């Protein structure tokens, strides 16, 4: 408004004086016009500079925001990759742990088998050095189980039957284990012998009989911390293979609940009870 008045003021003055402008008045008017144009130019330049500064600031802010977004995208990508790697590593470690536990269980089983083999060799050595004997007639009313002369010892019977099982002679193996249990019912490896009878049935393709024997192992020897969980796990596998997954999961859940620290419980969690 001030600039406009400064331009208009001389014109008003000329009009007021009846348009009797002198040369000095015209010169003054021209000077005022030049001054006004200069002020306008300076004002426009300052405005343009201010606009340019604001645009530069906006550009700088946008550049910072873009760099920040890029950094966030990179960090997000790295975090996702780290999580995937960590998850895979943890899963691999879990699998390796279960494998090691299974191997440890197999090692314990192998040690037990080796112990029985040594006992069998010892029994055979003792039998070879002992003279033949005849069985004494039982006293009247005596119902104690008598072991016929020349009958192999419990460890010998177990080792022989187990070797037949490993060879795939399932009928021979089952007969050997049954003879062992009938002759030495209090043998400390009775739960393992019964478990292997189930294995012999399973190997021969009689899944129903195998399932019944595995169930009998758990019923008779629930405190056999090696054989009872193994029997439950094998029962669950039979049911799972027969597409009876609901019944199988019930068996696996029972295994985990009753024998949570067993190798078979870990295998059940890993292979059959994943969420």
BALOBA-1460 file (C-alpha; in Angstrom, 3 decimals):
// residues 275
<rec num="1" residu="x" x="0.000" y="0.000" z="0.000"/>
<rec num="2" residu="x" x="2.899" y="2.384" z="0.799"/>
<rec num="3" residu="x" x="4.572" y="1.740" z="-2.559"/>
<rec num="4" residu="x" x="1.340" y="2.307" z="-4.413"/>
<rec num="5" residu="x" x="0.764" y="5.628" z="-2.573"/>
<rec num="6" residu="x" x="4.280" y="6.785" z="-3.324"/>
<rec num="7" residu="x" x="3.577" y="6.274" z="-7.019"/>
<rec num="8" residu="x" x="0.172" y="7.882" z="-6.908"/>
<rec num="9" residu="x" x="1.116" y="10.847" z="-4.698"/>
<rec num="10" residu="x" x="2.880" y="12.906" z="-7.418"/>
<rec num="11" residu="x" x="0.050" y="12.205" z="-9.838"/>
<rec num="12" residu="x" x="-2.467" y="13.479" z="-7.327"/>
<rec num="13" residu="x" x="-0.301" y="16.455" z="-6.718"/>
<rec num="14" residu="x" x="-0.201" y="17.241" z="-10.439"/>
<rec num="15" residu="x" x="-3.925" y="16.836" z="-10.704"/>
<rec num="16" residu="x" x="-4.473" y="19.055" z="-7.731"/>
<rec num="17" residu="x" x="-2.407" y="21.830" z="-9.228"/>
<rec num="18" residu="x" x="-4.335" y="21.782" z="-12.423"/>
<rec num="19" residu="x" x="-1.761" y="19.811" z="-14.383"/>
<rec num="20" residu="x" x="0.666" y="22.801" z="-14.297"/>
<rec num="21" residu="x" x="3.676" y="20.560" z="-13.720"/>
<rec num="22" residu="x" x="7.133" y="22.024" z="-14.015"/>
<rec num="23" residu="x" x="10.218" y="20.240" z="-15.268"/>
<rec num="24" residu="x" x="11.322" y="19.756" z="-11.698"/>
<rec num="25" residu="x" x="8.001" y="18.140" z="-10.912"/>
<rec num="26" residu="x" x="8.357" y="15.763" z="-13.832"/>
<rec num="27" residu="x" x="11.916" y="14.978" z="-12.846"/>
<rec num="28" residu="x" x="10.749" y="14.334" z="-9.303"/>
<rec num="29" residu="x" x="7.998" y="12.076" z="-10.619"/>
<rec num="30" residu="x" x="10.468" y="10.164" z="-12.750"/>
<rec num="31" residu="x" x="12.832" y="9.767" z="-9.808"/>
<rec num="32" residu="x" x="9.986" y="8.532" z="-7.658"/>
<rec num="33" residu="x" x="9.023" y="6.030" z="-10.353"/>
<rec num="34" residu="x" x="12.551" y="4.755" z="-10.671"/>
<rec num="35" residu="x" x="12.797" y="4.446" z="-6.886"/>
<rec num="36" residu="x" x="9.505" y="2.614" z="-6.762"/>
<rec num="37" residu="x" x="10.516" y="0.211" z="-9.517"/>
<rec num="38" residu="x" x="13.769" y="-0.446" z="-7.702"/>
<rec num="39" residu="x" x="11.903" y="-1.151" z="-4.451"/>
<rec num="40" residu="x" x="9.501" y="-3.466" z="-6.252"/>
<rec num="41" residu="x" x="12.405" y="-5.269" z="-7.905"/>
<rec num="42" residu="x" x="14.177" y="-5.584" z="-4.582"/>
<rec num="43" residu="x" x="10.966" y="-6.802" z="-2.972"/>
<rec num="44" residu="x" x="10.374" y="-9.347" z="-5.705"/>
<rec num="45" residu="x" x="13.962" y="-10.511" z="-5.508"/>
<rec num="46" residu="x" x="13.754" y="-10.902" z="-1.739"/>
<rec num="47" residu="x" x="10.468" y="-12.776" z="-2.102"/>
<rec num="48" residu="x" x="11.953" y="-15.004" z="-4.754"/>
<rec num="49" residu="x" x="14.994" y="-15.625" z="-2.582"/>
<rec num="50" residu="x" x="12.724" y="-16.479" z="0.365"/>
<rec num="51" residu="x" x="10.728" y="-18.840" z="-1.816"/>
<rec num="52" residu="x" x="13.922" y="-20.379" z="-3.135"/>
<rec num="53" residu="x" x="15.215" y="-20.804" z="0.438"/>
<rec num="54" residu="x" x="11.962" y="-22.445" z="1.499"/>
<rec num="55" residu="x" x="12.061" y="-24.761" z="-1.498"/>
<rec num="56" residu="x" x="15.663" y="-25.663" z="-0.717"/>
<rec num="57" residu="x" x="14.736" y="-26.388" z="2.917"/>
<rec num="58" residu="x" x="11.811" y="-28.549" z="1.786"/>
<rec num="59" residu="x" x="14.080" y="-30.397" z="-0.636"/>
<rec num="60" residu="x" x="16.604" y="-31.005" z="2.118"/>
<rec num="61" residu="x" x="13.885" y="-32.274" z="4.468"/>
<rec num="62" residu="x" x="12.513" y="-34.587" z="1.783"/>
<rec num="63" residu="x" x="16.005" y="-35.907" z="1.145"/>
<rec num="64" residu="x" x="16.488" y="-36.586" z="4.866"/>
<rec num="65" residu="x" x="13.114" y="-38.330" z="5.053"/>
<rec num="66" residu="x" x="13.950" y="-40.437" z="1.998"/>
<rec num="67" residu="x" x="17.312" y="-41.446" z="3.484"/>
<rec num="68" residu="x" x="15.601" y="-42.309" z="6.762"/>
<rec num="69" residu="x" x="13.054" y="-44.460" z="4.929"/>
<rec num="70" residu="x" x="15.844" y="-46.215" z="3.048"/>
<rec num="71" residu="x" x="17.656" y="-46.875" z="6.314"/>
<rec num="72" residu="x" x="14.478" y="-48.241" z="7.879"/>
<rec num="73" residu="x" x="13.910" y="-50.527" z="4.906"/>
<rec num="74" residu="x" x="17.480" y="-51.825" z="5.139"/>
<rec num="75" residu="x" x="17.177" y="-52.367" z="8.889"/>
<rec num="76" residu="x" x="13.834" y="-54.121" z="8.454"/>
<rec num="77" residu="x" x="15.316" y="-56.390" z="5.803"/>
<rec num="78" residu="x" x="18.323" y="-57.181" z="7.986"/>
<rec num="79" residu="x" x="16.093" y="-57.848" z="10.991"/>
<rec num="80" residu="x" x="13.902" y="-60.223" z="8.970"/>
<rec num="81" residu="x" x="16.996" y="-62.033" z="7.680"/>
<rec num="82" residu="x" x="18.403" y="-62.244" z="11.217"/>
<rec num="83" residu="x" x="15.135" y="-63.618" z="12.561"/>
<rec num="84" residu="x" x="14.954" y="-66.185" z="9.776"/>
<rec num="85" residu="x" x="18.574" y="-67.221" z="10.353"/>
<rec num="86" residu="x" x="18.100" y="-67.380" z="14.118"/>
<rec num="87" residu="x" x="14.891" y="-69.390" z="13.778"/>
<rec num="88" residu="x" x="16.568" y="-71.794" z="11.389"/>
<rec num="89" residu="x" x="19.582" y="-72.129" z="13.673"/>
<rec num="90" residu="x" x="17.412" y="-72.777" z="16.725"/>
<rec num="91" residu="x" x="15.372" y="-75.333" z="14.811"/>
<rec num="92" residu="x" x="18.558" y="-77.006" z="13.593"/>
<rec num="93" residu="x" x="19.955" y="-77.021" z="17.127"/>
<rec num="94" residu="x" x="16.729" y="-78.583" z="18.379"/>
<rec num="95" residu="x" x="16.902" y="-81.275" z="15.711"/>
<rec num="96" residu="x" x="20.552" y="-81.946" z="16.534"/>
<rec num="97" residu="x" x="19.749" y="-82.151" z="20.237"/>
<rec num="98" residu="x" x="16.987" y="-84.670" z="19.608"/>
<rec num="99" residu="x" x="19.333" y="-86.639" z="17.350"/>
<rec num="100" residu="x" x="22.020" y="-86.634" z="20.033"/>
<rec num="101" residu="x" x="19.505" y="-87.754" z="22.612"/>
<rec num="102" residu="x" x="18.342" y="-90.529" z="20.311"/>
<rec num="103" residu="x" x="21.951" y="-91.570" z="19.742"/>
<rec num="104" residu="x" x="22.543" y="-91.493" z="23.477"/>
<rec num="105" residu="x" x="19.513" y="-93.732" z="23.941"/>
<rec num="106" residu="x" x="20.809" y="-96.098" z="21.274"/>
<rec num="107" residu="x" x="24.215" y="-96.116" z="22.944"/>
<rec num="108" residu="x" x="22.616" y="-97.006" z="26.257"/>
<rec num="109" residu="x" x="20.668" y="-99.783" z="24.547"/>
<rec num="110" residu="x" x="23.825" y="-101.056" z="22.867"/>
<rec num="111" residu="x" x="25.663" y="-101.059" z="26.183"/>
<rec num="112" residu="x" x="22.831" y="-103.036" z="27.722"/>
<rec num="113" residu="x" x="22.963" y="-105.518" z="24.861"/>
<rec num="114" residu="x" x="26.733" y="-105.832" z="25.215"/>
<rec num="115" residu="x" x="26.325" y="-106.475" z="28.910"/>
<rec num="116" residu="x" x="23.851" y="-109.257" z="28.213"/>
<rec num="117" residu="x" x="26.192" y="-110.681" z="25.580"/>
<rec num="118" residu="x" x="29.015" y="-110.785" z="28.141"/>
<rec num="119" residu="x" x="26.696" y="-112.446" z="30.638"/>
<rec num="120" residu="x" x="25.779" y="-114.989" z="27.965"/>
<rec num="121" residu="x" x="29.448" y="-115.726" z="27.298"/>
<rec num="122" residu="x" x="30.041" y="-116.111" z="31.012"/>
<rec num="123" residu="x" x="27.100" y="-118.488" z="31.296"/>
<rec num="124" residu="x" x="28.373" y="-120.528" z="28.373"/>
<rec num="125" residu="x" x="31.828" y="-120.723" z="29.945"/>
<rec num="126" residu="x" x="30.413" y="-121.872" z="33.255"/>
<rec num="127" residu="x" x="28.210" y="-124.438" z="31.521"/>
<rec num="128" residu="x" x="31.196" y="-125.798" z="29.617"/>
<rec num="129" residu="x" x="33.190" y="-126.294" z="32.805"/>
<rec num="130" residu="x" x="30.341" y="-127.785" z="34.817"/>
<rec num="131" residu="x" x="29.728" y="-131.573" z="34.752"/>
<rec num="132" residu="x" x="26.324" y="-132.741" z="33.507"/>
<rec num="133" residu="x" x="23.715" y="-133.081" z="36.207"/>
<rec num="134" residu="x" x="20.392" y="-134.782" z="36.453"/>
<rec num="135" residu="x" x="17.340" y="-133.000" z="37.678"/>
<rec num="136" residu="x" x="16.136" y="-134.027" z="41.106"/>
<rec num="137" residu="x" x="12.550" y="-135.138" z="41.371"/>
<rec num="138" residu="x" x="10.353" y="-132.458" z="42.935"/>
<rec num="139" residu="x" x="9.140" y="-133.069" z="46.438"/>
<rec num="140" residu="x" x="5.437" y="-133.789" z="46.875"/>
<rec num="141" residu="x" x="3.463" y="-130.545" z="46.741"/>
<rec num="142" residu="x" x="6.445" y="-128.556" z="45.431"/>
<rec num="143" residu="x" x="5.196" y="-126.220" z="42.671"/>
<rec num="144" residu="x" x="8.470" y="-124.312" z="42.190"/>
<rec num="145" residu="x" x="9.400" y="-123.892" z="38.533"/>
<rec num="146" residu="x" x="12.190" y="-126.263" z="37.578"/>
<rec num="147" residu="x" x="14.708" y="-125.377" z="34.870"/>
<rec num="148" residu="x" x="15.537" y="-128.432" z="32.779"/>
<rec num="149" residu="x" x="19.194" y="-129.448" z="32.751"/>
<rec num="150" residu="x" x="21.166" y="-128.014" z="29.858"/>
<rec num="151" residu="x" x="18.850" y="-125.029" z="29.476"/>
<rec num="152" residu="x" x="20.871" y="-121.952" z="28.466"/>
<rec num="153" residu="x" x="21.073" y="-119.087" z="30.916"/>
<rec num="154" residu="x" x="18.825" y="-116.038" z="30.651"/>
<rec num="155" residu="x" x="21.510" y="-113.803" z="29.122"/>
<rec num="156" residu="x" x="22.364" y="-116.479" z="26.545"/>
<rec num="157" residu="x" x="18.734" y="-116.886" z="25.549"/>
<rec num="158" residu="x" x="18.314" y="-113.121" z="25.281"/>
<rec num="159" residu="x" x="21.448" y="-112.625" z="23.174"/>
<rec num="160" residu="x" x="20.581" y="-115.466" z="20.815"/>
<rec num="161" residu="x" x="17.024" y="-114.215" z="20.327"/>
<rec num="162" residu="x" x="18.194" y="-110.634" z="19.801"/>
<rec num="163" residu="x" x="20.670" y="-111.736" z="17.151"/>
<rec num="164" residu="x" x="17.874" y="-113.532" z="15.302"/>
<rec num="165" residu="x" x="15.755" y="-110.398" z="15.520"/>
<rec num="166" residu="x" x="18.567" y="-108.332" z="14.010"/>
<rec num="167" residu="x" x="18.899" y="-110.843" z="11.178"/>
<rec num="168" residu="x" x="15.189" y="-110.627" z="10.382"/>
<rec num="169" residu="x" x="14.364" y="-114.124" z="11.640"/>
<rec num="170" residu="x" x="11.312" y="-112.830" z="13.446"/>
<rec num="171" residu="x" x="9.647" y="-116.164" z="14.244"/>
<rec num="172" residu="x" x="12.870" y="-117.620" z="15.696"/>
<rec num="173" residu="x" x="13.524" y="-114.454" z="17.665"/>
<rec num="174" residu="x" x="10.007" y="-114.408" z="19.102"/>
<rec num="175" residu="x" x="10.292" y="-118.048" z="20.130"/>
<rec num="176" residu="x" x="13.591" y="-117.339" z="21.863"/>
<rec num="177" residu="x" x="12.241" y="-114.379" z="23.828"/>
<rec num="178" residu="x" x="9.125" y="-116.311" z="24.816"/>
<rec num="179" residu="x" x="11.296" y="-119.196" z="26.049"/>
<rec num="180" residu="x" x="13.329" y="-116.704" z="28.053"/>
<rec num="181" residu="x" x="10.273" y="-115.213" z="29.752"/>
<rec num="182" residu="x" x="8.741" y="-118.614" z="30.454"/>
<rec num="183" residu="x" x="11.974" y="-120.003" z="31.869"/>
<rec num="184" residu="x" x="13.241" y="-116.904" z="33.712"/>
<rec num="185" residu="x" x="10.171" y="-114.785" z="34.514"/>
<rec num="186" residu="x" x="12.147" y="-112.699" z="37.012"/>
<rec num="187" residu="x" x="14.986" y="-111.908" z="34.615"/>
<rec num="188" residu="x" x="16.009" y="-108.250" z="34.915"/>
<rec num="189" residu="x" x="15.722" y="-107.796" z="31.159"/>
<rec num="190" residu="x" x="12.189" y="-109.182" z="30.990"/>
<rec num="191" residu="x" x="10.718" y="-105.825" z="29.884"/>
<rec num="192" residu="x" x="13.193" y="-105.640" z="26.997"/>
<rec num="193" residu="x" x="12.456" y="-109.241" z="26.011"/>
<rec num="194" residu="x" x="8.716" y="-108.498" z="25.917"/>
<rec num="195" residu="x" x="9.339" y="-105.315" z="23.914"/>
<rec num="196" residu="x" x="11.321" y="-107.327" z="21.359"/>
<rec num="197" residu="x" x="8.505" y="-109.851" z="21.071"/>
<rec num="198" residu="x" x="6.397" y="-106.910" z="19.921"/>
<rec num="199" residu="x" x="9.191" y="-105.932" z="17.514"/>
<rec num="200" residu="x" x="9.204" y="-109.481" z="16.109"/>
<rec num="201" residu="x" x="5.453" y="-109.341" z="15.516"/>
<rec num="202" residu="x" x="5.820" y="-105.924" z="13.887"/>
<rec num="203" residu="x" x="8.685" y="-107.130" z="11.699"/>
<rec num="204" residu="x" x="6.571" y="-110.079" z="10.556"/>
<rec num="205" residu="x" x="3.782" y="-107.687" z="9.580"/>
<rec num="206" residu="x" x="1.382" y="-108.508" z="12.416"/>
<rec num="207" residu="x" x="0.685" y="-104.950" z="13.550"/>
<rec num="208" residu="x" x="-2.284" y="-105.856" z="15.747"/>
<rec num="209" residu="x" x="-0.283" y="-108.408" z="17.752"/>
<rec num="210" residu="x" x="2.634" y="-105.978" z="18.008"/>
<rec num="211" residu="x" x="0.333" y="-103.260" z="19.357"/>
<rec num="212" residu="x" x="-1.071" y="-105.654" z="21.965"/>
<rec num="213" residu="x" x="2.413" y="-106.656" z="23.135"/>
<rec num="214" residu="x" x="3.592" y="-103.036" z="23.319"/>
<rec num="215" residu="x" x="0.549" y="-102.240" z="25.448"/>
<rec num="216" residu="x" x="1.420" y="-105.202" z="27.686"/>
<rec num="217" residu="x" x="4.944" y="-103.825" z="28.186"/>
<rec num="218" residu="x" x="3.553" y="-100.580" z="29.603"/>
<rec num="219" residu="x" x="1.012" y="-102.435" z="31.742"/>
<rec num="220" residu="x" x="3.489" y="-104.909" z="33.236"/>
<rec num="221" residu="x" x="6.565" y="-102.702" z="33.442"/>
<rec num="222" residu="x" x="5.465" y="-99.065" z="33.790"/>
<rec num="223" residu="x" x="8.665" y="-98.229" z="35.694"/>
<rec num="224" residu="x" x="10.956" y="-99.571" z="32.971"/>
<rec num="225" residu="x" x="12.139" y="-96.095" z="31.960"/>
<rec num="226" residu="x" x="13.720" y="-97.342" z="28.762"/>
<rec num="227" residu="x" x="11.265" y="-99.955" z="27.510"/>
<rec num="228" residu="x" x="7.908" y="-98.475" z="28.576"/>
<rec num="229" residu="x" x="8.320" y="-95.179" z="26.681"/>
<rec num="230" residu="x" x="9.717" y="-97.100" z="23.699"/>
<rec num="231" residu="x" x="6.613" y="-99.300" z="23.693"/>
<rec num="232" residu="x" x="4.317" y="-96.269" z="23.836"/>
<rec num="233" residu="x" x="6.175" y="-94.570" z="21.005"/>
<rec num="234" residu="x" x="5.951" y="-97.660" z="18.809"/>
<rec num="235" residu="x" x="2.241" y="-97.997" z="19.557"/>
<rec num="236" residu="x" x="1.760" y="-94.405" z="18.471"/>
<rec num="237" residu="x" x="3.687" y="-95.035" z="15.267"/>
<rec num="238" residu="x" x="1.537" y="-98.054" z="14.422"/>
<rec num="239" residu="x" x="-1.649" y="-96.019" z="14.906"/>
<rec num="240" residu="x" x="-0.266" y="-93.072" z="12.945"/>
<rec num="241" residu="x" x="0.706" y="-95.310" z="10.019"/>
<rec num="242" residu="x" x="-2.797" y="-96.814" z="10.108"/>
<rec num="243" residu="x" x="-4.154" y="-93.253" z="9.694"/>
<rec num="244" residu="x" x="-5.589" y="-93.266" z="13.210"/>
<rec num="245" residu="x" x="-4.022" y="-89.933" z="14.030"/>
<rec num="246" residu="x" x="-6.397" y="-88.978" z="16.847"/>
<rec num="247" residu="x" x="-5.650" y="-92.205" z="18.747"/>
<rec num="248" residu="x" x="-1.951" y="-91.835" z="17.902"/>
<rec num="249" residu="x" x="-1.805" y="-88.298" z="19.305"/>
<rec num="250" residu="x" x="-3.464" y="-89.532" z="22.489"/>
<rec num="251" residu="x" x="-0.697" y="-92.137" z="22.855"/>
<rec num="252" residu="x" x="2.028" y="-89.570" z="22.153"/>
<rec num="253" residu="x" x="0.509" y="-87.119" z="24.644"/>
<rec num="254" residu="x" x="0.435" y="-89.890" z="27.249"/>
<rec num="255" residu="x" x="4.077" y="-90.636" z="26.470"/>
<rec num="256" residu="x" x="5.069" y="-86.998" z="26.970"/>
<rec num="257" residu="x" x="3.013" y="-86.740" z="30.171"/>
<rec num="258" residu="x" x="4.219" y="-90.000" z="31.778"/>
<rec num="259" residu="x" x="7.834" y="-90.025" z="30.529"/>
<rec num="260" residu="x" x="8.659" y="-86.379" z="29.743"/>
<rec num="261" residu="x" x="12.443" y="-86.839" z="29.935"/>
<rec num="262" residu="x" x="12.647" y="-89.876" z="27.696"/>
<rec num="263" residu="x" x="14.182" y="-89.759" z="24.232"/>
<rec num="264" residu="x" x="10.901" y="-91.044" z="22.811"/>
<rec num="265" residu="x" x="9.028" y="-88.078" z="24.323"/>
<rec num="266" residu="x" x="11.383" y="-85.696" z="22.520"/>
<rec num="267" residu="x" x="10.867" y="-87.582" z="19.273"/>
<rec num="268" residu="x" x="7.092" y="-87.474" z="19.740"/>
<rec num="269" residu="x" x="7.180" y="-83.698" z="20.269"/>
<rec num="270" residu="x" x="9.384" y="-83.202" z="17.225"/>
<rec num="271" residu="x" x="7.685" y="-85.563" z="14.779"/>
<rec num="272" residu="x" x="4.038" y="-85.847" z="15.806"/>
<rec num="273" residu="x" x="3.020" y="-83.130" z="18.268"/>
<rec num="274" residu="x" x="4.134" y="-80.016" z="16.439"/>
<rec num="275" residu="x" x="1.610" y="-77.156" z="16.711"/>
